[in-house]
Amino acid sequence: MQRSCRGLARFAISNRGFCTSSKAKGAGNDDKIVASVLFERLPVVIPKIDPSVYVFQEFSFRWRQQFRRAYPEEFLKKSDTRGKGEYQIDFVPAPRITEADKTNDKRSLQRALDRRLYLLLFGDTYGSPKGQPVWHFPEKVYKSEETLRKCAESALESVIGDLSHTYFVGNAPMGHIAMPPKDIPSFTRFFFKSQVIATNKVDIKSQDFVWVTKDELLEYFPDHSEYLTKMIIS
C-alpha cells in the first residue's frame, strides 16, 4: 500500500504542469481588467422623513408626554431665557430646492441635496465602439499598477486632476461585471467607491459629464440596471 502511494505521488509530481512567464503573458493579453470608480457626493441635507415614519414619531411623542415628569414653574422660566443676549444667532435654513434643481443642471453639484449623486463621463472608453463616445464611469485598464485600487485612483486623478478632496472607501472593489466579447475580447470591470470630501465644486476634464442620482444613473445603463441596483445601496 505504501509503495503504491509513493508511486502515485512520484507520477503526479513528474506530470505536474508549471506556468512559464511566456504563458502568463499570453494569458494576460487575452483578458483585460478595467478599474472603474463610482465617484459619489453624499447628501448635503437630511432627507425628508417618510410620512409613515413621521406619523410614528408623532405618536411616540404624544405617548411619552403622558408619562413625562412635571418640572417646577421657576425651572421652566429659567430655561426660557437660555439663548438670549449677545450670543443669540438668528438661524435661517437654506432652501432644499436650488437653482440647479429648477433648471435641471446635471453638471452642478448643487442639486438633489438630499440624495447621493454619482459622476458619469461622456467620451471614449475601453470596450466602447470605436469612434462612438458613450456614457461611462471614470475608469482605466489595469496595466502595471501596484494594486487594482492604485489603478482606480489613477483613473479618477486623470479626470479631476487632484485627489485631495476624495476618499476611497476600502481597498477591495465593491463589485464587478464580466463584459462579453463584441468587437474586442471579453474583459472584467471592477468597481471602486470614492466620495467627494470637503468641497462643493469639482473640476472635471471630460468631453461632457453629469452628476446623477441612482434612479437617473440606471437610465444610462439599461443593460446593467439590475446589477447596479443591487450594487449601489442608497
C-alpha positions in Angstrom: 0.0 0.0 0.0 2.8 2.4 0.9 4.7 1.6 -2.3 1.6 2.3 -4.5 1.0 5.6 -2.7 4.6 6.6 -3.2 4.5 5.6 -6.9 1.3 7.7 -7.4 2.9 10.7 -5.8 6.0 10.5 -8.0 3.8 10.2 -11.1 1.8 13.3 -10.0 4.9 15.3 -9.4 6.6 14.3 -12.7 3.5 15.2 -14.7 2.6 18.5 -13.0 2.5 21.4 -15.3 4.0 24.8 -14.4 3.1 28.2 -15.9 6.0 29.8 -17.6 6.5 33.5 -18.0 5.6 33.3 -21.7 2.3 31.5 -20.9 1.4 34.1 -18.2 2.0 37.0 -20.6 -0.1 35.3 -23.2 -3.0 34.8 -20.8 -2.8 38.4 -19.6 -3.1 39.7 -23.1 -6.4 37.9 -23.7 -8.4 39.1 -20.7 -8.2 42.7 -19.7 -9.2 44.1 -16.3 -10.7 47.6 -16.0 -10.9 49.6 -12.8 -13.9 51.8 -12.6 -14.7 54.4 -10.0 -18.2 55.1 -8.5 -17.5 58.7 -7.5 -20.3 59.9 -5.3 -21.3 63.1 -3.5 -23.0 62.3 -0.2 -26.3 64.0 0.8 -25.8 67.6 2.0 -29.1 68.0 3.8 -31.1 65.5 5.8 -33.5 63.6 3.6 -37.3 64.2 4.0 -38.9 62.0 6.5 -41.3 59.4 5.0 -44.9 60.2 6.0 -45.4 56.8 7.8 -42.2 57.5 9.9 -43.5 61.0 10.7 -46.8 59.6 11.9 -45.0 57.1 14.2 -42.7 59.7 15.6 -45.7 61.9 16.4 -47.5 59.0 18.1 -44.4 58.2 20.1 -44.0 61.8 21.2 -47.7 62.0 22.4 -47.4 58.7 24.2 -44.3 59.8 26.1 -46.0 63.1 27.1 -48.5 61.2 29.2 -45.7 60.0 31.5 -43.3 63.0 31.4 -42.1 64.5 34.7 -43.7 67.8 35.7 -41.0 70.4 36.3 -41.3 73.3 38.8 -42.6 76.5 37.2 -39.5 78.5 38.2 -37.3 76.0 36.5 -39.2 76.3 33.2 -38.9 80.1 33.3 -35.1 79.9 33.7 -34.9 77.7 30.6 -36.9 80.3 28.6 -34.0 82.8 29.0 -31.4 80.5 27.6 -30.0 81.6 24.2 -31.0 85.2 24.6 -28.4 88.0 24.7 -25.3 88.8 22.7 -24.7 85.2 21.7 -28.2 84.7 20.2 -28.0 83.8 16.5 -30.9 84.0 14.0 -30.7 80.8 12.0 -32.4 80.7 8.6 -32.3 77.2 7.0 -31.1 77.1 3.4 -33.7 76.1 0.8 -33.9 72.5 -0.3 -34.7 73.3 -3.9 -31.7 75.1 -5.5 -31.4 77.0 -8.8 -29.7 73.9 -10.3 -32.8 71.8 -9.4 -35.1 74.4 -11.1 -33.1 74.4 -14.3 -32.2 70.6 -14.1 -28.5 71.4 -14.4 -26.9 68.0 -14.1 -23.4 69.4 -14.4 -23.8 71.0 -11.0 -23.2 69.5 -7.5 -25.7 72.0 -6.1 -28.7 69.8 -7.0 -30.6 67.0 -5.3 -29.1 68.0 -2.0 -30.9 65.2 0.0 -29.7 62.5 -2.4 -26.4 60.9 -3.4 -25.0 62.0 -6.7 -22.7 59.9 -9.0 -20.3 61.1 -11.7 -20.7 59.9 -15.3 -18.5 60.9 -18.1 -19.2 61.1 -21.9 -16.4 60.1 -24.2 -14.3 57.2 -25.5 -13.6 54.3 -23.1 -12.3 50.8 -23.2 -15.0 48.5 -24.7 -17.0 51.2 -26.5 -17.4 51.1 -30.3 -14.5 52.9 -32.0 -15.3 56.5 -32.7 -18.6 56.4 -30.7 -18.4 58.1 -27.4 -20.6 56.6 -24.6 -21.5 57.4 -21.0 -19.3 55.7 -18.6 -17.6 55.8 -15.1 -14.1 57.2 -14.6 -12.0 54.1 -15.5 -8.7 52.8 -16.7 -7.3 49.5 -18.0 -5.1 47.8 -15.4 -1.5 47.6 -16.6 1.4 47.8 -14.2 0.0 49.5 -11.1 0.9 48.0 -7.7 -2.7 47.2 -6.9 -6.1 47.5 -8.6 -7.1 50.3 -6.2 -4.0 52.3 -7.4 -5.3 51.8 -10.9 -8.7 53.2 -9.8 -7.0 56.2 -8.1 -5.1 56.9 -11.3 -8.3 56.7 -13.3 -10.0 59.3 -11.1 -7.0 61.5 -10.9 -6.9 61.7 -14.7 -10.4 63.1 -14.6 -10.3 65.6 -11.7 -6.6 66.3 -11.5 -6.3 66.1 -7.7 -7.3 63.6 -5.1 -7.0 65.8 -2.1 -10.8 66.1 -1.8 -11.6 62.4 -2.3 -11.9 59.4 -0.1 -11.7 55.8 -1.4 -13.9 53.5 0.6 -11.8 50.4 1.3 -9.1 48.6 -0.7 -11.3 46.0 -2.3 -13.7 46.5 -5.2 -17.4 46.8 -4.3 -18.5 44.7 -7.3 -17.6 43.6 -10.8 -19.2 42.9 -14.2 -17.9 40.4 -16.8 -18.2 42.0 -20.2 -18.9 39.6 -23.0 -16.8 39.8 -26.2 -18.0 42.0 -29.0 -15.6 44.0 -31.2 -12.9 43.2 -28.6 -12.1 40.2 -26.3 -14.0 39.8 -23.1 -12.9 41.8 -20.1 -13.9 42.3 -16.4 -14.8 45.7 -15.0 -14.2 46.1 -11.2 -15.9 49.0 -9.3 -14.3 51.0 -6.5 -16.3 53.6 -4.4 -14.9 57.0 -3.8 -16.5 60.1 -2.2 -16.3 63.8 -2.6 -14.9 65.3 0.7 -15.0 69.0 1.9 -15.8 70.7 -1.3 -18.8 71.6 -3.4 -17.1 72.0 -6.7 -15.0 69.5 -8.7 -13.3 70.4 -12.0 -14.0 67.6 -14.5 -11.8 67.0 -17.5 -14.1 65.3 -20.0 -16.0 65.9 -23.2 -19.1 66.0 -21.1 -20.2 64.9 -17.7 -23.3 64.7 -15.4 -23.9 64.3 -11.7 -26.9 62.0 -11.4 -29.0 60.2 -8.7 -29.2 56.4 -8.5 -32.5 56.4 -10.4 -31.1 58.6 -13.1 -27.9 56.6 -13.4 -29.9 53.4 -14.1 -31.4 55.0 -17.2 -27.9 55.4 -18.7 -27.1 51.7 -18.3 -30.3 49.8 -19.1 -28.4 46.5 -19.8 -26.8 46.5 -16.4 -29.6 48.2 -14.3 -30.5 45.1 -12.4 -26.9 44.6 -11.2 -26.2 48.2 -10.5 -29.4 48.4 -8.4 -28.1 45.7 -6.1 -24.5 47.1 -6.0 -25.4 50.7 -5.3 -27.1 51.0 -1.9 -28.5 54.4 -1.3 
